[in-house]
Amino acid sequence: MIFQIQKVLTITLCAFVFVSCTSDRSSSRSHEHAQNGILFIIDGMGPAHITAARIFKNNSDTPLAMESMEHLAMARTHSTNNFVTDSAASATALASGVKTYNGAIGMTDANFDPSETSQKLQSITDLSLESNRAVGIVTNTRITHATPAAFFAHVPHRRLEAEIARQLATRSEIDLVIGGGLEFFLPKEEGGERVDGLNLIEKMREQGRKVVTSHEEFKQLNPREINQNLVVILEFDHLAYEFKRADEEVSLSQITDFSIEFLEQRGKSKSGYFLMVEAGRVDHASHMNWTEKMLEDMVEADRSIETILSKTQDSNDTLVIVTADHETGGLSLQGYAPHSAVAGRGILKNHSRDVRQDAYVYGVVSWGSGPGYDSPLEADADDPKFRHKATYPTPVAYHTAVDIPTLAHGPGAFQINGYIDNTDIFRAMKNALKLID
């Protein structure tokens, strides 16, 4: 019953906040359906993040793996109450196809809900499970963080992470969960943050789920030999930045590879699978103007996408969509400098230029806001703690309203085209998977 208003609500919100409400984009090409769907969210990624990662990984001419995807759109990201979204509202739009207010996880905005109350939304996770698909939700942030939470939880505000963890513990039908955030699954007397005394790790084990809480144990798992629903909580907080990741810790690309192997095996006895992967630490580094950390995580995200494309390209039954929830920091690349000076780590360095005998030093990278506003240009830009220059002084960099690059490959990918709304990404995946609400 809680989901019956969703169709009406979508129409209402579309009319009010200028969401693109065109007719079903797949109507003329309804034969292009997918058995599997993979939604890869690079939290905080904007157009300049892709350009910078390309130059950092290779050079200006050598595309990233994600740039090989044949369909491209630019997605609007605003929420119902702000022209700049937060991760909760945007992830809810991606997961459920409905705009909501900043902070909401899987809930409608009462100001635009026909019931005049905030209601639970049906997500693509719910629809996929109802269609007998296997489902995976994986991230390198806390699993209770805003983006992954929007795919399984319903809370009025993202800060309620202990409640989000409790709700995840009740979602025993989800086949695969990987992330951090162990602190919200354990009571205070066991080193966690829960004040209710619940040990949700043990609760999930009692349900018959296999629960893993260490990198070492995770690395020993064979994804094709597990016959239980699997929950992997690897850290008390977020997983490490790729820049700081120790060899014994698993990377996002390793997690992605494991997830596809696991879900492919599970999907054979079902009707396929849906997987959401979040590369969340791009956002965190961008908030702090830590360019090198951001770029290392962007490159690792691209390795994960390369893994996805290599594992799905032969089957032609998997729709892959790569997007972001918003852009973080107002990243900018300016110059000028020769290709040889900027390629690779050169993008991190300061450069000098002589114009009419007026020499000056400048950085290729700058940010629109953030704590790097007082970073001196004379500082060592190779220092991993160095923050590139920010124009507007803020304790952490702001999100921006910049439209987000959205790329797609596979059956139904044609729906990702032109200027769209982030809610259209949900509809594209739903149409391709033939999900019915």
Buried (B, 14 or more C-beta within 10 A) or exposed (E): EEBEBBEEBBEBBBEEBEBBBEEEBBEEEEEBBBBBBBBBBBBBBBBBBBBBBBBBBBBEEEEBBBBEBEBBBBBBBBBBBEEBBBBBBBBBBBBBBBBBBBBBBBBBBBEBBEEEEBBBBBBBBBBBBEBEBBBBBBBBBBBBBBBBBBBBBBBBBBEBBBBBBBBBBEBBEBBBBBBBBBBBBBBEEEEBBBEEEBBBBBBBBEBEBBBBBEBEEBEEBEBEEBEEBBBBBBBBEBBBBBBEBEEEBBBBBBBBBBBBBBBBBBBEEBBBBBBBBBBBBBBBBBBBBBBBBBBBBBBBBBBBBBBBBEBBEEEEBBBBBBBBBBBBBBBBBEEEBEEEBBBBEBBBBBBEEEEEEEEEEBBBBBBBBBBBBEBEEEBEBEEBEBBBBBEEEBEBBBBBBBBBBBBBBBBBBBBBBEEBBBBBBBBBBBBBBBBEB
